[in-house]
Amino acid sequence: MPAGQETSNKATVRRFHDALSGGPELVSQAIDEIVAPDVLFHAPVPTGSTGAQALRQVVTVLSRAFPDLHVAIEDLIEEGDKVVGRNSVTGTHQGEYMGLPPTGKSVSYQEIFIFRFASGRIAEIWGVVDVLSQLKQLGAIPTGKEAAI
């Protein structure tokens, strides 16, 4: 794959992450432009949706729960048709999330995503998100002495 294409794929992942911090409208526009409509999204999606619609719904849930969501790319690595991103995510819990009413608590967690590209668009996504850390920070899962009781 030519070096120019590699740079383009990394730039596309950066654009997608920048959109995440810019709100739902910016994310929806980015999804329309850079994500294949039938993208394979390998992550638990409680809505039962598939493709780009599943990705939109996940982003909508996160945006409502954490309106100040910020994704900072720590590492971005490219190999062939894949780009891997390791991210730090922060936000304040101001809306319902996974059945938990708003707590006003701040969260900070890590995630790793792999994006596969086809024809210049994101065609497949795998993600590992530290949901356990999120839920502990929000008080949904006991920590320390509380966990021993």
C-alpha positions as CSV (number, residue, x, y, z in Angstrom):
1,M,0.0,0.0,0.0
2,P,1.5,3.4,-0.9
3,A,2.7,5.6,1.9
4,G,0.2,8.3,0.9
5,Q,-2.7,5.9,1.5
6,E,-1.4,5.0,5.0
7,T,-1.3,8.7,5.9
8,S,-4.8,9.1,4.6
9,N,-6.2,6.3,6.7
10,K,-4.6,7.7,9.8
11,A,-6.0,11.1,9.0
12,T,-9.4,9.5,8.6
13,V,-9.2,7.9,12.1
14,R,-8.0,11.3,13.5
15,R,-11.0,13.0,11.9
16,F,-13.4,10.5,13.3
17,H,-12.0,10.9,16.8
18,D,-12.1,14.7,16.5
19,A,-15.7,14.5,15.5
20,L,-16.5,12.5,18.7
21,S,-15.4,15.4,20.8
22,G,-17.5,17.8,18.6
23,G,-20.9,16.5,19.2
24,P,-23.5,14.3,17.5
25,E,-24.0,16.4,14.4
26,L,-20.3,16.4,13.6
27,V,-20.1,12.7,14.2
28,S,-23.1,12.0,12.0
29,Q,-21.5,14.0,9.2
30,A,-18.2,12.2,9.6
31,I,-19.9,8.8,9.6
32,D,-21.7,9.7,6.3
33,E,-18.4,10.7,4.7
34,I,-15.8,8.2,6.0
35,V,-17.6,5.1,7.2
36,A,-19.0,2.4,4.9
37,P,-22.8,2.2,5.3
38,D,-22.5,-1.6,6.0
39,V,-19.6,-1.3,8.3
40,L,-19.0,-4.3,10.5
41,F,-19.0,-3.1,14.0
42,H,-17.6,-5.7,16.5
43,A,-18.8,-4.4,19.8
44,P,-21.8,-5.0,22.0
45,V,-24.6,-2.9,20.5
46,P,-27.7,-3.2,22.7
47,T,-29.9,-1.6,20.1
48,G,-29.8,-4.5,17.7
49,S,-28.8,-2.2,14.9
50,T,-26.1,-3.0,12.3
51,G,-23.8,-1.0,10.1
52,A,-23.3,2.7,10.3
53,Q,-26.7,3.0,12.1
54,A,-25.3,0.9,15.0
55,L,-22.3,3.2,15.2
56,R,-24.5,6.3,15.2
57,Q,-26.6,4.9,18.1
58,V,-23.6,4.1,20.2
59,V,-22.3,7.6,19.7
60,T,-25.7,9.0,20.5
61,V,-25.8,7.1,23.8
62,L,-22.3,8.3,24.7
63,S,-23.1,11.9,23.8
64,R,-26.2,12.0,25.9
65,A,-24.5,10.3,28.9
66,F,-21.3,12.3,28.6
67,P,-22.0,15.6,26.7
68,D,-18.4,16.8,27.3
69,L,-16.9,13.5,26.0
70,H,-13.3,14.0,24.9
71,V,-11.2,11.3,23.1
72,A,-7.5,11.9,23.1
73,I,-5.4,9.7,20.7
74,E,-2.4,8.3,22.6
75,D,-1.1,6.0,19.9
76,L,-2.0,5.6,16.2
77,I,-0.4,2.6,14.4
78,E,-1.0,1.6,10.8
79,E,-0.3,-1.8,9.2
80,G,-1.6,-2.7,5.8
81,D,-5.4,-1.8,5.6
82,K,-5.7,-1.4,9.4
83,V,-5.2,1.5,11.8
84,V,-5.0,0.8,15.6
85,G,-5.7,3.6,18.0
86,R,-5.1,3.7,21.8
87,N,-7.2,6.4,23.3
88,S,-7.8,8.1,26.7
89,V,-11.4,9.2,27.1
90,T,-12.8,11.7,29.6
91,G,-16.3,13.0,30.3
92,T,-18.8,14.0,32.9
93,H,-21.8,11.7,33.5
94,Q,-24.7,14.0,32.9
95,G,-27.2,11.6,31.3
96,E,-28.5,8.0,31.7
97,Y,-25.8,5.4,30.9
98,M,-26.3,1.7,31.0
99,G,-29.3,2.1,33.2
100,L,-27.5,4.4,35.6
101,P,-29.0,7.8,36.2
102,P,-26.7,10.9,35.9
103,T,-24.2,11.1,38.8
104,G,-22.3,14.3,37.8
105,K,-19.1,12.3,38.3
106,S,-16.1,12.6,35.9
107,V,-14.8,9.5,34.3
108,S,-11.4,8.8,32.7
109,Y,-10.8,5.5,30.9
110,Q,-8.8,3.8,28.1
111,E,-9.9,2.2,24.9
112,I,-8.3,0.5,21.9
113,F,-9.9,0.4,18.5
114,I,-8.9,-1.3,15.3
115,F,-10.2,0.1,12.0
116,R,-10.0,-1.8,8.7
117,F,-10.3,0.3,5.6
118,A,-11.7,-0.6,2.1
119,S,-11.9,1.9,-0.7
120,G,-10.8,4.7,1.5
121,R,-13.6,4.2,4.1
122,I,-13.8,2.5,7.4
123,A,-15.3,-0.9,6.6
124,E,-14.8,-2.8,9.9
125,I,-14.3,-1.8,13.6
126,W,-13.2,-3.8,16.6
127,G,-13.2,-2.1,20.0
128,V,-12.1,-2.8,23.6
129,V,-13.3,-0.3,26.1
130,D,-12.6,-0.3,29.8
131,V,-16.3,-0.3,30.8
132,L,-15.4,-1.8,34.2
133,S,-13.3,1.3,35.0
134,Q,-16.2,3.5,33.8
135,L,-18.7,1.8,36.1
136,K,-16.4,1.8,39.1
137,Q,-15.9,5.5,38.7
138,L,-19.6,6.1,38.4
139,G,-20.3,4.1,41.6
140,A,-22.2,1.3,39.8
141,I,-19.6,-1.3,40.9
142,P,-18.2,-1.3,44.4
143,T,-14.5,-0.8,44.9
144,G,-12.1,-1.3,47.8
145,K,-13.8,-2.0,51.1
146,E,-17.2,-1.8,49.6
147,A,-16.4,-4.8,47.3
148,A,-15.4,-7.0,50.3
149,I,-18.7,-6.5,52.1
